[in-house]
Amino acid sequence: MRIAVVGASGRMGCAVVRIARALSMDVVCAVASTGVGRDIGDLAGVGAIGVPVVETLQGLEGANADVAIDFSAPAATEALASLASRCGVSIVSGTTGLTEEAKTALDRAAERVPVLWEPNMSIGVHVLARVVSQAASALADWDVEIVETHHHDKVDAPSGTALRLADAVNSGRSRASRLVHGREGKPGRRQSEELGMHALRGGDVIGDHVVHLFGGGERLELTHRATSREVFAHGALRAAQWLVGRPARRYSLGDVLDART
């Protein structure tokens, strides 16, 4: 499998390169706004592989990649969707904080190539979302609050994964909850339709997500903690292996998980 990595010089991009090399996959294109001109293998810590980092997505043209793995920024994801669909390159994206324009661009790309976007490429997180949906359905009158924790460099809040977990709560209930992002002052008594969303930032935390379900005299806490970024790289590469050759449409990590089970 021939891979293009977008956001290649970032922490996630380098992790993808390292795991891809360990799995004997070919990295044929590396796009990033930093480290331009340097060999992506050197940046990723695996030694030179003969692929310099390029600044523009046009590097994807002529690279003959099977799939582009994207951990970049919403504007780059939007541009990638258009170019990859023209080049016939499958897309696996884990970029978070997508704008509506970027989401629409991925939808359009999916008319021509297979596209898989997930805000969290961990298989464990996807299983957590399923469990959360089941718990929210079974405990329909319980209060739910979501707390997510990430490193101090994360630029978006709440995390894409936290929003996905909120969607999981709503999918398990007959009525949609109203998101409340933190509380201050005197907001008054908590309303039953509220779904509290709380973002903590600090240190080098890779990603913790806790869904709290509160009942009378008892509570349930469903937790996922990521201790290595490589879990997301493994998930993205597993998704890429599964995606290549599929019909053009939108896919999810759930499709990959279901295929494995």
C-alpha positions in Angstrom: 0.0 0.0 0.0 1.3 3.4 -1.0 0.6 6.1 1.5 0.6 9.9 1.4 0.7 11.6 4.8 -0.8 15.1 5.2 0.3 16.9 8.4 3.3 14.7 8.1 5.7 16.6 10.4 3.3 16.8 13.3 3.2 14.4 16.2 0.5 12.2 14.6 2.0 12.4 11.1 5.3 11.2 12.4 3.6 8.4 14.3 1.9 7.3 11.1 5.2 7.3 9.3 6.9 5.2 12.0 4.1 2.6 12.2 3.8 2.4 8.4 7.5 1.7 8.0 7.3 -1.0 10.8 4.4 -2.6 8.8 6.4 -2.4 5.5 4.1 0.1 3.9 5.5 2.6 1.5 5.3 6.3 2.4 5.4 8.0 -1.0 4.4 11.6 -0.2 4.6 13.8 2.9 2.8 17.2 3.1 3.3 19.7 5.9 3.8 23.3 6.7 6.9 22.7 8.8 10.0 20.7 8.2 9.7 21.4 4.5 12.6 19.9 2.5 13.6 17.5 5.2 13.3 13.8 4.8 10.1 12.6 6.6 11.9 9.5 7.7 14.5 11.5 9.6 11.7 13.7 11.2 9.8 10.5 12.2 13.0 9.0 13.7 13.2 6.0 11.4 16.1 7.2 9.2 15.9 8.7 5.7 13.4 7.1 3.3 14.0 9.4 0.3 10.7 11.3 0.7 11.2 15.0 1.4 8.4 17.0 3.1 6.6 19.3 0.6 4.5 22.3 1.5 1.7 22.0 -0.9 -0.9 19.3 -1.6 0.1 19.4 -5.2 2.8 16.9 -4.2 0.1 14.4 -4.1 -0.2 14.6 -7.9 2.1 12.1 -9.5 2.8 10.3 -6.2 0.6 7.4 -7.2 -0.6 7.0 -3.6 -3.4 4.6 -2.8 -4.6 6.5 0.3 -3.9 9.8 1.9 -3.8 9.7 5.8 -4.7 13.2 7.1 -3.9 14.6 10.5 -3.7 18.2 9.6 -6.0 21.2 10.0 -9.5 21.9 8.7 -8.4 24.1 5.8 -5.9 21.5 4.6 -8.5 18.7 4.9 -10.9 20.7 2.8 -8.3 21.2 0.1 -7.2 17.6 0.3 -10.7 16.3 -0.2 -10.9 18.1 -3.5 -7.5 17.1 -4.8 -7.6 13.5 -3.7 -11.0 12.9 -5.3 -9.5 14.2 -8.6 -6.5 12.0 -8.3 -8.5 8.9 -7.3 -6.8 8.7 -3.9 -8.7 7.3 -0.9 -8.9 9.4 2.2 -8.5 8.5 5.9 -8.8 11.7 8.0 -8.5 12.1 11.8 -8.4 15.9 11.7 -10.6 17.5 14.3 -12.5 20.8 14.6 -13.7 20.5 11.0 -15.6 23.4 9.5 -18.9 22.9 7.7 -17.0 23.6 4.5 -14.5 20.8 5.2 -17.3 18.4 6.0 -19.1 19.2 2.8 -15.8 18.8 0.9 -15.4 15.3 2.3 -19.0 14.5 1.4 -18.3 15.6 -2.2 -15.1 13.6 -2.4 -17.0 10.5 -1.2 -18.9 10.6 -4.5 -15.7 9.7 -6.3 -13.4 7.9 -3.8 -13.9 6.1 -0.5 -13.6 8.5 2.5 -13.3 7.6 6.2 -13.3 10.4 8.7 -13.1 9.9 12.5 -12.2 12.4 15.2 -10.5 9.6 17.1 -8.9 6.6 15.4 -8.8 4.4 18.5 -10.8 1.2 18.2 -11.4 1.4 22.0 -13.0 4.8 21.8 -15.4 3.5 19.1 -16.4 0.6 21.4 -16.8 3.2 24.2 -19.3 5.2 22.0 -21.3 2.0 21.5 -21.4 1.3 25.2 -22.3 4.9 26.0 -25.3 4.7 23.6 -26.5 1.5 25.2 -26.1 3.0 28.7 -27.9 6.2 27.8 -30.8 4.2 26.4 -31.0 1.9 29.4 -30.6 4.8 31.9 -32.8 7.3 30.1 -33.7 9.4 33.1 -30.1 9.8 34.4 -28.0 12.9 34.0 -25.0 12.8 31.7 -21.8 14.9 31.8 -18.7 14.4 29.6 -15.2 15.4 30.7 -12.3 15.4 28.3 -8.6 16.1 29.0 -5.9 16.9 26.5 -2.4 18.5 26.4 -1.9 22.2 26.5 -1.2 22.5 22.8 -4.6 21.3 21.6 -6.3 24.2 19.8 -10.0 23.0 19.7 -12.4 22.4 22.5 -14.4 20.4 23.1 -12.5 17.5 21.4 -14.0 15.8 18.4 -14.2 12.6 20.4 -16.2 14.3 23.2 -18.7 15.6 20.6 -18.9 12.1 19.1 -19.7 10.7 22.6 -22.4 13.3 23.0 -23.8 12.1 19.7 -23.7 8.6 21.2 -25.8 9.7 24.2 -28.4 11.3 21.9 -28.5 8.2 19.7 -29.5 6.2 22.7 -32.3 8.5 23.7 -35.6 9.6 22.2 -34.9 13.3 22.7 -31.7 15.2 22.0 -29.8 16.8 24.9 -28.8 20.4 25.1 -25.0 20.9 25.3 -23.9 23.1 28.2 -20.2 24.0 27.9 -19.0 24.4 31.5 -20.8 26.4 34.2 -20.1 29.6 36.1 -21.9 32.1 38.2 -25.4 31.0 39.2 -26.7 29.0 36.3 -29.5 27.6 38.4 -30.6 24.1 38.9 -29.4 21.6 36.4 -32.2 20.9 33.8 -32.9 17.3 32.7 -32.2 18.0 29.1 -28.7 19.3 29.7 -25.6 17.4 28.7 -22.6 19.0 30.4 -19.4 19.2 28.4 -16.1 20.1 30.1 -12.7 20.5 28.5 -9.5 20.3 30.6 -6.1 21.3 29.2 -2.7 20.8 30.6 0.7 19.1 30.4 1.2 16.4 27.8 -2.0 14.4 28.3 -2.7 12.5 25.0 -6.4 12.1 25.5 -8.7 11.1 28.4 -12.5 10.9 28.0 -14.9 10.2 30.8 -18.7 9.9 30.4 -20.5 10.3 33.8 -24.0 9.0 34.2 -25.7 10.1 37.4 -28.7 8.4 39.0 -30.3 8.5 42.4 -27.8 7.0 44.9 -25.5 5.7 42.3 -23.4 6.7 39.3 -21.7 5.1 36.4 -18.4 6.3 34.8 -17.3 5.1 31.4 -13.7 6.0 30.7 -11.1 5.8 27.9 -7.5 6.9 28.4 -4.9 7.0 25.6 -1.4 6.5 26.8 0.3 6.6 23.4 -0.3 8.5 20.1 0.6 5.3 18.2 -2.7 3.8 19.0 -4.3 6.4 16.7 -1.7 5.8 14.0 -2.4 2.0 14.2 -6.1 2.7 13.9 -5.6 5.0 10.9 -3.4 2.5 9.1 -5.8 -0.3 9.8 -8.6 1.8 8.4 -6.5 2.6 5.4 -5.8 -1.0 4.7 -9.5 -1.8 4.9 -10.6 1.2 2.9 -8.5 0.9 -0.2 -10.4 -0.7 -3.0 -13.8 -0.1 -1.5 -16.6 1.6 -3.4 -16.8 5.4 -3.2 -18.8 6.6 -0.2 -18.4 7.7 3.4 -17.2 5.1 5.9 -16.6 5.1 9.6 -14.4 3.2 12.0 -17.5 1.3 12.9 -17.5 -0.2 9.4 -13.9 -1.4 10.0 -14.8 -2.8 13.4 -17.8 -4.6 12.2 -15.8 -6.2 9.4 -13.3 -7.5 12.0 -16.1 -9.0 14.1 
